[in-house]
Amino acid sequence: MIRIENLTVGYASGNNTRTVAAGLNASLHSGEMTCLIGANGVGKSTLLRTLSGFQSPLAGDIYIDGKRMNSHTPSQLSRMISVVLTDRPDTGNLTVEELVALGRSPYTGFWGTLKDTDREIVRESLKQTGIEHLASRMIGSLSDGERQKMMIAKALAQQTGVIYLDEPTAFLDYPSKVEIMQMLRNMATGTDRIIFMSTHDIELTLQIADRIWLMTQEGTLHVGTPRELSDNGSLSAFISRAGIRFDTDTMSIRVK
Ligand SMILES: Nc1ncnc2c1ncn2[C@@H]1O[C@H](COP(=O)(O)OP(=O)(O)OP(=O)(O)O)[C@@H](O)[C@H]1O
């Protein structure tokens, strides 16, 4: 389990501190897919980067299985947490299989030499994400959806109990969004992982996520199942405005 306690996230440089969200409390549970939603600029990426260890909290704590995150070494963390970002990988000159194999680097030592078991894990990761047929393709030739599946395969090859993803469904057509979200949900439940992803695909989130973290403009966090956040009015407050209404009965968005 991951737990955040009184977590404050933001940016500090020199004497300047920019707090993005403060006093956040929430948990992520194994076997669940949790979606992080909120308006542009509320701090979803900032929170994900902080949970991933790419930037330090301004205050508060992150616990992994009851132990403070900063008590683990980077090498230990790389066997616990994998992170999928939306940026295009800048290593263009690799095949899909070679890139997915980079997911094994926490286990393969300095030279990255793969053993038979590593190759088997890479093959299995390609299979689970349905991209075995792309194994020898150059990564620069992939479509957005194929690249996203490849990055998820790399995270799977890393064999961590926690996978964080920053907007994995951005730029995808609707069926591909559904496919990726269902795949991630099945991974969470089927392999007892923690899957935590940011997304703007609210209606899909309401149908597929086990739990939602809703970040507000005020820098607070509402946490609950889609039904709970619908019933307590959090989703209406986030979605409803002139011309848009959130229907709590059907948990869908109505445009007038
Ligand atoms: N390096 C930085 N230094 C200072 N402020 C930053 C930095 N990066 C982002 N911010 C600011 O932090 C706030 C939160 O940004 P963040 O990217 O986390 O939002 P987001 O919810 O992920 O947005 P979006 O949905 O548009 O991707 C924004 O006001 C942004 O301008």
The ligand as a MOL file (V3000), in Angstrom:
LIG
                    3D

  0  0  0     0  0            999 V3000
M  V30 BEGIN CTAB
M  V30 COUNTS 31 33 0 0 0
M  V30 BEGIN ATOM
M  V30 1 N 8.9880 23.3800 -13.0330 0
M  V30 2 C 7.9980 24.1170 -12.5590 0
M  V30 3 N 8.2360 25.1850 -11.7830 0
M  V30 4 C 7.2360 25.9450 -11.2630 0
M  V30 5 N 5.9220 25.6980 -11.4930 0
M  V30 6 C 5.6230 24.6440 -12.2510 0
M  V30 7 C 6.6270 23.7970 -12.8360 0
M  V30 8 N 6.0030 22.8180 -13.5600 0
M  V30 9 C 4.6740 23.0540 -13.4290 0
M  V30 10 N 4.4400 24.1340 -12.6590 0
M  V30 11 C 3.1400 24.7110 -12.2900 0
M  V30 12 O 2.5230 23.8370 -11.3390 0
M  V30 13 C 1.1230 23.8200 -11.5300 0
M  V30 14 C 0.6540 22.3950 -11.6960 0
M  V30 15 O 1.1440 21.8830 -12.9180 0
M  V30 16 P 0.9330 20.3700 -13.3450 0
M  V30 17 O 1.6570 20.1610 -14.6350 0
M  V30 18 O 1.2680 19.4950 -12.2040 0
M  V30 19 O -0.6570 20.3400 -13.5710 0
M  V30 20 P -1.5550 19.2080 -14.2130 0
M  V30 21 O -2.7380 19.0600 -13.3220 0
M  V30 22 O -0.7520 17.9860 -14.4940 0
M  V30 23 O -2.0070 19.9210 -15.5710 0
M  V30 24 P -2.4870 19.3160 -16.9880 0
M  V30 25 O -3.8120 18.6570 -16.7630 0
M  V30 26 O -2.6140 20.5570 -17.8330 0
M  V30 27 O -1.4150 18.3810 -17.4750 0
M  V30 28 C 0.8350 24.6970 -12.7630 0
M  V30 29 O 0.4160 25.9660 -12.3120 0
M  V30 30 C 2.1750 24.7850 -13.4490 0
M  V30 31 O 2.2990 25.9880 -14.1450 0
M  V30 END ATOM
M  V30 BEGIN BOND
M  V30 1 1 1 2
M  V30 2 1 2 3
M  V30 3 2 2 7
M  V30 4 2 3 4
M  V30 5 1 4 5
M  V30 6 2 5 6
M  V30 7 1 6 7
M  V30 8 1 6 10
M  V30 9 1 7 8
M  V30 10 2 8 9
M  V30 11 1 9 10
M  V30 12 1 10 11
M  V30 13 1 11 12
M  V30 14 1 11 30
M  V30 15 1 12 13
M  V30 16 1 13 14
M  V30 17 1 13 28
M  V30 18 1 14 15
M  V30 19 1 15 16
M  V30 20 2 16 17
M  V30 21 1 16 18
M  V30 22 1 16 19
M  V30 23 1 19 20
M  V30 24 2 20 21
M  V30 25 1 20 22
M  V30 26 1 20 23
M  V30 27 1 23 24
M  V30 28 2 24 25
M  V30 29 1 24 26
M  V30 30 1 24 27
M  V30 31 1 28 29
M  V30 32 1 28 30
M  V30 33 1 30 31
M  V30 END BOND
M  V30 END CTAB
M  END
